[in-house]
Amino acid sequence: MCIENFIRDAFYKPADVIAYHVGRELAELHPGKTILEGQTWYFDLEAFVCSKKCSIVEESSVFNHIRTDWEAGKEFKEFIQNAWLNVLWEGQLIDLVLITFGNARRHWIIADTRKIAESFLDTVCESACEVQGEILVYKDGFFEKNKELLDSIKNATFDNLILPEVQKAELQNDFRQFFEAREIYDRYRIPWKRGAILIGPPGNGKTHTVKALINQLGKPCIYVRSFKAEYGNEQENIAEVFARARMTAPCLVVLEDLDSMIDERNRAFLLNELDGFETNTGVVVIATTNHPEKLDAAILERPSRFDRKYHFNLPGEAERFAYIAAWNKELEAELRLSANAAEEIVRATNDFSFAYMKELFLSSMVQWMANGRTVSMDEVINQQAALLRGQIKSAQVPVVDNPAVRFNFFKRGA
């Protein structure tokens, strides 16, 4: 059999016999070689090539099907859907057939010996599992290394978080001490894992705090946006995330907006992954939620799943004053508030989150410029504060002025 129409002919077969057909035809084409078939998301050939760990040449006699994805402001991404490739890896020439059907891509590695084929498979998959100085994002059923998120994490520190110093130390020490205490956990036979959940209304610093922790701890991180995907069910995706975490440990797993991820169908699967059949050694799970009332008590109240709960409530006067002072420090002289105006704004923003505080400054700056710079910033910001108070009045969130549970932030431009 010739290879010109090899992939095309495979797709004429019923879906449930394509893999058998390809394997049999390859065995006839290469009777003296090892053919290793598999299907795993960890066989990320594109990333392996991009890291210059191997080079590939397309088999010119076969039509190679390459998908190109476009996203605004980003480079084109190419994904091999169906192809016959010649791979040069560590002095070995390997044939590789990739065929996508159903919801996944299968591969057939054709090498002179089984040892070469297995070593190549193992090396590609091990490379995909490495998360060093990167952030691995899970979304739509796929893992990807996200440079934009990594850049934002690098800019997030505890230096631009506003919270009581004693609580800042507690939050940082919690996770730092955990990662340093492996020997103690083992000595006393305590499972070396940890969970924490950050709770509070939006705009009060949960996401920035998570990023600051990731940045400071320097551990591999799997950042989960959603367990939903076009292919595969949510239970399988939950298992996939935690399996990857156990392979990457010690590491962080971030579950963003946990309440939106969990429902009646998948809750039991998440509970099993958190503290069920697997040990999760070295895995720290950090979750965030704007709506703790939507979470089942089995998730929220059981310490073995989330050992600590940190509350992010609306900022008190001291935090709002520190936030205003930080903005003043960054602004040009003509845009800065006077001392009297700063005190007035502190009193006028009792129900403002930090997100609203940011909006107050940004809208005031825009209005100041629209006024032709003829009105003082003190006057403009008081007018804008009144307008924003009207917007949030109907959705006002009670202030819980408890420094022991208040973790707030200032992030310029966040």
Protein Blocks (a to p, Z undefined) as FASTA:
>chain_A
ZZklmmmmmmmpcfklmmmmmmmmmmmmmmmbccdddddfklcfklmmmnopaccdddfk
bccdddddddehiacddddfbdcddddeehiacddddddehjbccdddddfbfklmmmmm
mmmmmmmmpcghiacddeehiacddfklmmmmmmpcfklcccdfklmmmmmmmmmmmmmm
mmmmmmnopacddddddeddehiopmmmmmmmmmmnopacdddfbfcdfehcfklmmmmm
mmmmmmmpccddddehkllmpcfklmmmmmmmmmmmbnogoiacddddfblmlpcfklmm
mmklmmbacddddddfklmmmmmmmmmmmpcfklpccfklmmmmmmmmmmbcfklmmmmm
mmmmmmmmmnoomacfklmmmmmmmmmmmmmmmmcccddddfklcccdddehZZ
